[in-house]
Amino acid sequence: MKNRKKIDRRQEGRSAKQQGLVLTEFVRQSLHDFVVFEGMKALHAMLEEDREKLCGAAYCKRIDGAPVRWGKAEGRLAMGGQRVTVTKPRVRQQGREVALPTWEAFADDDALTQRSFDEAVIGVSTRNYARSVEPLPPEVNPHGASKSATSRRFVAKTQEYVEQWLKRDLSQLALAVIMIDGIVIDDDVVLIALGIDEGGNKHPLGVWHGATENTAAVQSLLADLVSRGVYPLKRHLFVIDGAKALRKAIFTVFGKSALVQRCQEHKRRNVIEHLPEQRRKYVNSVLQQAYRMKSKELAKRRLLQLVNHLKADYPDAAASLQEGLEETLTVKSMDLLAALERTLATTNPIENMNGTIRRVTRNVKRWRDGSMIKRWVAGALIEAQTGFRKLRGYKGMPKLVAYLRKTPSSRITLDAQEQAA
């Protein structure tokens, strides 16, 4: 008997809980519909108040030349990430439509376009956009959340951003470091430049549809940066993946005084790929040990020992390590803080940005052309910039700046100046 009472109490408890959940959902839905309904009533009242201020009370005597009531018409406003249909009172004066202040304030589609852009860059596909917006009662005729409408708004917004972002002035950034790397999207390579100013703040600088192995493409990117305010006679530290065309373009546009740091991580991967599995762990350990040494001379000596060790059995690995070896140790001659040296020894800061690009673009199923790729990459960079923090080891930036300033810059050639102009 006691067990029977316990079971009944449990069932009553479950039933009450289920009823509570149903009631909560009902209240939530009802509250949402209530807010929408009352908001629409308030909007209509404000529109009528605007019309009364312009035309006077209904059925009052008309003054010649004054605005007059002209019935009503359906219009569209942005609401909750989509559009709704609203009956709008009309006013005309001397044959022309008179705008109502309230309608003008709410009729801007920028918020809707921004919502489409924000949803896309955080990973909501245009196909699923309608599911991400708040449901609205059918009385307001919600629309504009379809895949095609969302896609059109995203294209318009990213195109606007691309035009503004790629033309903005860079002369006030006080750049000390420029990192350049490429990311492959749909078999195309997009070059990305990331700047680091003297305070350790990161700034995406530019996007170029090309390849790091293509000297003309890299040179066009660098010349574009110069034309937008990056001073070519100022000494900068360039951190690159090691492509020869990229290095050549840097010296062409910025002169021989430009400092180049080849990414140690790229170099490590390139060397390891030339070795059999059983030798990779040892060589990787030696490389990491050398790159962590405080002294450039000691690090260079250790790397040359490794070159000699590999030369007989693995000549390709030895040649890969020896090629550009000096430039993998550029930052070690600057006496920087350890944290800043490790950060500037690789292109990891730009690789993190590339991770955001891959996340944002993963929902794209078909790339139509290079313009589409550039739009999406620009949108991803704008999204990445919102989460930027100062460079790791930024407190050591004054030492880097002092090192860059202590040696006068050599003048670039006349040809390079003309190309950068």
C-alpha positions in Angstrom: 0.0 0.0 0.0 2.8 2.4 0.9 4.6 1.6 -2.4 1.4 2.4 -4.3 1.2 5.8 -2.6 4.9 6.5 -3.4 4.3 5.7 -7.1 1.2 7.9 -7.2 3.1 10.8 -5.7 6.0 10.3 -8.2 3.5 10.3 -11.1 1.8 13.4 -9.7 5.2 15.1 -9.4 6.1 14.3 -13.0 2.7 15.4 -14.2 3.0 18.7 -12.4 6.5 19.2 -13.8 5.3 18.5 -17.3 2.4 20.9 -16.9 4.8 23.6 -15.6 7.0 23.2 -18.7 4.0 23.5 -21.0 2.8 26.5 -19.1 6.3 28.1 -19.2 6.4 27.6 -23.0 2.9 28.9 -23.4 3.8 32.1 -21.4 7.0 32.5 -23.3 5.2 32.3 -26.7 2.3 34.4 -25.5 4.6 37.1 -24.1 6.6 37.2 -27.4 3.3 37.5 -29.4 2.1 40.1 -26.9 5.2 42.2 -27.2 5.1 42.0 -31.0 1.3 42.9 -31.1 1.7 45.8 -28.7 4.8 47.0 -30.5 2.9 47.1 -33.8 0.0 49.0 -32.1 2.5 51.5 -30.8 4.1 51.9 -34.3 0.7 52.5 -35.9 -0.1 55.1 -33.2 3.2 56.9 -33.8 2.6 56.9 -37.6 -0.9 58.4 -37.2 0.6 61.0 -34.8 3.1 62.0 -37.5 0.3 62.3 -40.0 -1.8 64.4 -37.7 1.1 66.8 -37.0 1.5 67.2 -40.8 -2.1 67.4 -41.8 -4.0 68.3 -38.7 -7.0 66.3 -37.2 -9.1 64.1 -39.5 -11.9 65.9 -41.4 -10.5 69.3 -40.4 -10.6 72.2 -42.9 -7.8 71.9 -45.5 -5.4 74.8 -46.1 -4.3 75.3 -49.6 -0.8 74.0 -50.3 -0.6 72.1 -46.9 0.0 68.4 -46.7 -3.1 66.2 -47.1 -4.0 62.7 -46.0 -3.8 60.3 -48.9 -5.1 56.9 -47.7 -2.9 54.0 -46.7 -0.4 51.6 -48.4 1.5 48.6 -47.4 5.2 49.0 -46.6 8.0 46.8 -45.3 10.2 47.2 -42.2 13.0 45.1 -40.8 12.2 43.2 -37.7 13.9 40.3 -35.9 16.2 39.5 -38.8 13.5 39.6 -41.4 10.9 41.9 -42.9 7.3 42.4 -41.9 4.4 44.1 -43.8 3.1 47.2 -42.1 0.1 49.4 -43.2 1.5 52.9 -43.6 -0.6 56.0 -43.6 0.3 58.3 -46.6 0.7 62.0 -46.8 1.1 64.1 -50.0 1.9 67.7 -50.6 1.6 69.4 -54.1 1.6 66.0 -55.8 4.6 64.6 -53.9 4.8 61.9 -51.2 5.8 63.3 -47.8 7.9 61.1 -45.6 6.7 60.3 -42.1 9.6 60.8 -39.5 8.7 57.6 -37.6 8.7 55.5 -40.8 12.0 57.0 -41.9 13.5 56.1 -38.6 12.5 52.4 -38.8 12.7 51.9 -42.6 16.5 51.5 -42.7 17.6 48.1 -43.9 21.1 48.4 -42.5 20.2 46.4 -39.4 18.8 43.6 -41.5 21.8 43.5 -43.7 24.1 43.6 -40.7 22.2 40.7 -39.1 22.6 38.6 -42.3 26.4 39.4 -42.3 26.8 38.6 -38.6 24.9 35.3 -38.9 27.0 34.2 -41.9 30.4 34.9 -40.2 29.5 33.1 -37.0 28.7 30.0 -39.1 25.0 30.1 -39.9 24.5 29.1 -43.5 22.1 31.1 -45.7 20.1 27.9 -46.1 19.5 27.8 -42.3 19.2 31.5 -41.7 15.4 31.4 -41.4 15.7 29.0 -38.4 18.0 31.4 -36.6 15.5 34.3 -36.5 12.7 34.8 -34.0 9.4 33.4 -35.1 6.8 36.2 -35.8 3.0 35.9 -35.9 1.6 35.4 -39.4 -0.5 38.5 -39.1 2.6 40.7 -39.8 3.5 38.6 -42.9 7.2 37.8 -42.0 9.4 37.3 -45.1 12.9 38.1 -46.3 14.6 35.2 -44.5 14.9 32.9 -47.5 18.3 31.6 -48.7 18.4 33.8 -51.8 17.4 37.0 -49.9 19.9 36.3 -47.2 22.6 35.6 -49.7 21.9 38.9 -51.6 22.2 40.9 -48.4 25.4 39.1 -47.4 26.9 39.8 -50.9 25.9 43.5 -50.7 27.4 43.9 -47.2 30.6 42.1 -47.8 31.1 44.0 -51.1 30.7 47.2 -49.2 33.1 46.1 -46.5 35.7 44.9 -49.1 35.6 48.3 -50.9 36.0 50.3 -47.7 38.4 48.0 -46.0 40.8 47.5 -48.9 41.0 51.3 -49.5 41.4 52.5 -45.9 44.4 54.6 -44.9 47.3 52.7 -43.2 49.6 55.7 -42.6 48.6 56.2 -38.9 49.2 52.6 -37.8 53.0 52.9 -37.0 53.7 49.4 -38.2 56.8 47.6 -37.0 56.1 44.0 -38.2 54.3 42.8 -41.3 53.4 39.1 -41.6 52.4 37.6 -45.0 51.1 34.2 -45.6 48.8 32.4 -48.1 45.6 30.3 -47.5 44.2 27.9 -50.1 40.5 28.2 -50.8 39.0 26.0 -53.5 42.4 25.4 -55.2 43.0 29.2 -55.2 45.6 30.9 -53.0 44.7 34.1 -51.2 47.5 36.2 -49.8 46.9 37.8 -46.4 49.0 40.6 -44.8 48.8 41.1 -41.0 50.4 44.2 -39.5 51.6 44.6 -35.9 52.1 48.2 -34.7 54.7 49.5 -32.2 52.3 48.9 -29.3 51.7 45.2 -30.2 48.3 45.6 -31.7 47.3 43.4 -34.7 45.8 44.9 -37.9 44.7 42.9 -41.0 46.2 45.0 -43.8 45.1 43.4 -47.1 44.0 40.5 -49.2 45.2 39.6 -52.6 44.1 36.9 -54.9 47.5 35.2 -55.9 50.2 32.9 -54.6 53.4 33.3 -52.5 55.3 31.6 -55.3 54.1 34.3 -57.8 56.4 37.4 -57.6 54.0 39.6 -59.5 51.1 38.8 -57.1 53.2 39.4 -54.0 54.7 42.6 -55.4 51.2 43.9 -56.2 50.1 43.2 -52.6 53.1 45.1 -51.2 52.8 47.9 -53.6 49.1 48.3 -52.6 50.1 48.5 -49.0 52.6 51.3 -49.9 50.0 53.2 -51.9 47.7 53.2 -48.8 50.3 54.6 -46.4 52.9 52.0 -45.4 56.1 54.0 -45.6 58.6 52.0 -47.8 61.7 53.9 -46.4 60.9 52.9 -42.8 62.5 49.7 -41.7 60.1 46.8 -41.0 60.4 43.2 -39.9 58.7 40.9 -42.3 57.7 37.4 -41.1 57.1 35.1 -44.0 56.7 31.4 -44.8 60.0 31.3 -46.8 58.8 31.5 -50.4 61.6 33.0 -52.5 59.2 35.1 -54.6 57.9 36.7 -51.4 61.4 37.5 -50.2 62.4 39.0 -53.6 59.2 41.2 -53.7 59.9 42.5 -50.2 63.4 43.6 -51.1 62.2 45.1 -54.4 59.5 47.3 -52.8 61.0 48.0 -49.3 64.7 47.9 -50.1 67.6 45.8 -48.8 67.3 47.2 -45.3 64.1 45.3 -44.7 64.5 42.5 -42.2 63.1 39.0 -43.1 62.3 36.3 -40.5 61.5 33.0 -42.1 58.9 31.0 -40.1 60.6 28.4 -38.1 57.5 26.2 -38.0 57.4 26.1 -41.8 61.1 25.3 -42.0 60.7 22.5 -39.4 57.8 21.0 -41.4 59.7 21.2 -44.6 62.7 19.4 -43.2 60.7 16.7 -41.5 58.8 15.9 -44.7 62.1 14.8 -46.3 62.9 12.3 -43.6 61.7 8.7 -42.9 59.4 8.2 -39.9 62.1 6.7 -37.6 64.3 9.8 -38.0 61.7 12.5 -37.6 61.4 12.5 -33.8 65.2 13.0 -33.3 65.5 15.8 -35.9 62.4 17.6 -34.6 63.9 17.5 -31.1 67.2 19.0 -32.3 65.4 21.8 -34.3 63.3 22.8 -31.3 66.3 22.8 -29.1 68.3 25.0 -31.5 65.4 27.5 -32.0 65.0 27.9 -28.3 68.6 28.8 -27.7 69.1 32.4 -26.5 72.2 33.0 -28.6 72.0 33.3 -32.4 75.6 32.0 -32.7 74.8 28.8 -30.6 71.6 28.2 -32.5 73.3 28.6 -35.9 76.1 26.3 -34.8 73.7 23.6 -33.7 71.7 23.8 -36.9 74.8 23.5 -39.1 75.9 20.5 -37.1 72.5 19.0 -37.9 73.0 19.8 -41.6 76.3 18.0 -41.6 74.7 15.1 -39.8 71.9 14.7 -42.4 74.0 15.5 -45.5 75.2 12.0 -46.2 72.0 9.9 -45.7 69.3 12.6 -46.3 70.7 15.2 -48.6 67.3 16.7 -49.4 66.5 17.3 -45.8 70.0 18.8 -45.2 69.5 21.1 -48.2 66.1 22.2 -47.0 67.5 23.1 -43.6 70.5 24.9 -45.0 68.5 27.0 -47.4 67.6 30.3 -45.7 69.0 29.1 -42.4 70.3 32.5 -41.5 66.9 34.1 -41.9 65.2 31.6 -39.6 67.3 33.2 -36.8 66.8 36.9 -37.6 64.9 37.7 -34.4 67.6 36.1 -32.3 70.0 39.0 -33.1 67.6 41.6 -31.6 67.9 40.6 -27.9 64.1 40.5 -27.5 62.0 39.2 -24.6 61.7 35.4 -24.9 57.9 35.5 -25.4 58.1 38.1 -28.2 61.0 36.3 -29.9 59.0 33.0 -30.0 55.9 34.9 -31.3 57.8 36.7 -34.1 59.8 33.6 -35.1 56.7 32.0 -36.8 53.6 33.1 -38.7 51.4 31.6 -36.0 49.5 34.9 -35.4 48.4 34.9 -39.0 47.7 31.2 -38.9 45.2 31.8 -36.1 43.5 34.3 -38.4 43.5 31.7 -41.1 41.6 29.4 -38.7 38.9 32.0 -38.5 38.7 32.2 -42.3 38.4 28.4 -42.6 35.6 28.4 -40.0 33.7 31.2 -41.6 34.0 29.7 -45.1 33.2 26.1 -44.3 29.5 26.4 -45.2 30.2 27.6 -48.8 29.5 24.6 -51.1 30.5 26.2 -54.4 32.9 29.0 -55.1 31.9 30.9 -58.2 34.9 33.2 -58.8 37.8 35.0 -57.2 35.6 37.9 -56.2 33.4 35.7 -54.1 36.5 34.2 -52.4 37.8 37.7 -51.7 34.5 38.8 -50.3 34.2 35.9 -47.9 37.9 36.2 -46.8 37.4 39.9 -46.1 34.3 39.2 -44.1 36.2 36.6 -42.1 39.0 39.0 -41.4 36.6 41.6 -40.1 35.1 38.9 -37.8 38.6 37.8 -36.7 39.5 41.4 -35.9 36.7 41.7 -33.3 38.5 39.1 -31.2 42.1 40.3 -31.6 44.2 40.6 -28.5 47.6 42.2 -28.1 50.5 40.2 -29.5 51.9 37.7 -27.1 55.1 39.3 -25.6 54.0 42.8 -26.6 55.7 44.3 -23.6 59.0 43.7 -25.5 58.0 45.8 -28.5 60.0 48.9 -27.5 63.2 46.8 -27.9 62.2 45.7 -31.3 61.3 49.3 -32.4 64.6 50.5 -31.1 66.5 47.8 -33.0 64.6 48.7 -36.2 65.4 52.4 -35.8 69.0 52.1 -35.0 70.1 51.3 -38.5 69.2 53.8 -41.2 67.1 52.5 -44.0 68.5 52.3 -47.5 66.5 54.0 -50.2 64.5 51.8 -52.5 65.2 52.1 -56.2 63.3 54.5 -58.5 61.7 51.5 -60.2 60.3 50.2 -56.9 59.0 53.7 -56.0 57.2 53.9 -59.3 55.7 50.5 -58.9 54.6 51.3 -55.4 53.0 54.6 -56.4 
